[in-house]
Amino acid sequence: MNNQIKRVGVVGAGAMGSQIAMVCALAGYPVVLQDISQASLDRGIQSLQAQMQKRIDKGRLDERQVDEAFAKISTTLSLHGLSDADLIIEAATEKLDIKREVFKQLDSIVKVEAIFATNSSTIVSSKVADATFRPDKVCNIHFFNPALVMELVEVVKGPHTSEKTAQIAHDFVKSIKKTPVLLNKEISGFIANRILGKLMDEAVFLLENGYASHEEIDLVCTKALNHPIGPFALMDLTGIDVNYFVRMQRFEESGNEKDKPAELIREKVNKGELGRKTGKGFYTYS
Ligand SMILES: NC(=O)c1ccc[n+]([C@@H]2O[C@H](COP(=O)([O-])OP(=O)(O)OC[C@H]3O[C@@H](n4cnc5c(N)ncnc54)[C@H](O)[C@@H]3O)[C@@H](O)[C@H]2O)c1
């Protein structure tokens, strides 16, 4: 446990928020998980129950550990339920206006010493910090999907973030048994997704121009570069629409044509071939 952080509030109980809540609870933190949708809260907890059962079945955790972790998680539909938190991790839908409104409301609910972090994959914390009267206590804490499994977490210090806040966030990540990486300056996409983006661009370029099939490109990445999964299989896993929206957002920010999604990605999205979730992306799934 971290000295400064005794209680955690997580906003958004979707794919990321629910798992982040469990990661914190497994490390011993009491967590309040908030969402505007009861269905999302229910889905989040059900999904955690299924995933924890798998870990029990595989002998990675015992029932007592899982029961204790669930006992530390409470859920709420109201942001007021997070009033006692020392750290807020916001993992709501990836829309700037939603995130700004969440932080603005929380600012008058949560104690002034508390730290606010956004788990956004693309939105730097300076875009939300000025919605609060505590910009020095706002930063990015970016988990990877699935948060229960992925070890690395990017902590990003914006120009408004104090050294102390960045240090507490960094130490907190260590305390939940993850490996923190600290970015001293904020940049959209941070480190991993910027590097991955370049890899995916090149993979799509090679496919679009007929140099090789998507299977062969994936094979090179797994067998020559030792990546656990190729770029096309990965896009199918995360959703080709996610890739599309991230690129559109980057293009809207930069105005640079090079940041636009590739034509091939646009076609896939228009056809509804979004990857595993629709049964077809670059590959076909039964
Ligand atoms: N999915 C990923 O691979 C991934 C990886 C890293 C980071 N992220 C980031 O995590 C965040 C959440 O992504 P996700 O994939 O979990 O999304 P998701 O769509 O699975 O879940 C978002 C949740 O936010 C809730 N929500 C919407 N508006 C809200 C509000 N005003 N207050 C509280 N809850 C609200 C929704 O009901 C939903 O349950 C995004 O910022 C995303 O960029 C996603």
The ligand as a Gaussian input file, in Angstrom:
#p B3LYP/6-31G(d) Opt

LIG

0 1
 N       -9.965000      -0.666000     -24.291000
 C       -8.641000      -0.502000     -24.321000
 O       -7.913000      -1.286000     -24.972000
 C       -8.006000       0.608000     -23.528000
 C       -6.663000       0.495000     -23.140000
 C       -6.084000       1.516000     -22.366000
 C       -6.839000       2.641000     -22.047000
 N       -8.135000       2.730000     -22.461000
 C       -8.899000       3.921000     -22.063000
 O       -9.726000       3.584000     -20.962000
 C      -10.928000       4.355000     -21.008000
 C      -12.119000       3.416000     -20.962000
 O      -12.022000       2.542000     -22.046000
 P      -12.844000       1.152000     -22.056000
 O      -12.301000       0.352000     -23.177000
 O      -12.926000       0.596000     -20.683000
 O      -14.302000       1.707000     -22.474000
 P      -15.719000       0.990000     -22.275000
 O      -16.577000       1.523000     -23.359000
 O      -15.554000      -0.490000     -22.125000
 O      -16.217000       1.563000     -20.838000
 C      -16.488000       2.909000     -20.624000
 C      -17.445000       3.007000     -19.447000
 O      -17.575000       4.400000     -19.090000
 C      -18.917000       4.593000     -18.676000
 N      -19.217000       6.021000     -18.709000
 C      -19.548000       6.790000     -19.760000
 N      -19.769000       8.062000     -19.365000
 C      -19.547000       8.087000     -18.031000
 C      -19.623000       9.113000     -17.024000
 N      -19.965000      10.356000     -17.346000
 N      -19.369000       8.782000     -15.747000
 C      -19.023000       7.507000     -15.413000
 N      -18.941000       6.493000     -16.310000
 C      -19.207000       6.791000     -17.592000
 C      -19.735000       3.739000     -19.630000
 O      -21.018000       3.471000     -19.097000
 C      -18.855000       2.493000     -19.741000
 O      -19.207000       1.519000     -18.784000
 C      -10.836000       5.201000     -22.270000
 O      -10.360000       6.482000     -21.941000
 C       -9.809000       4.467000     -23.132000
 O       -9.072000       5.331000     -23.984000
 C       -8.747000       1.735000     -23.174000

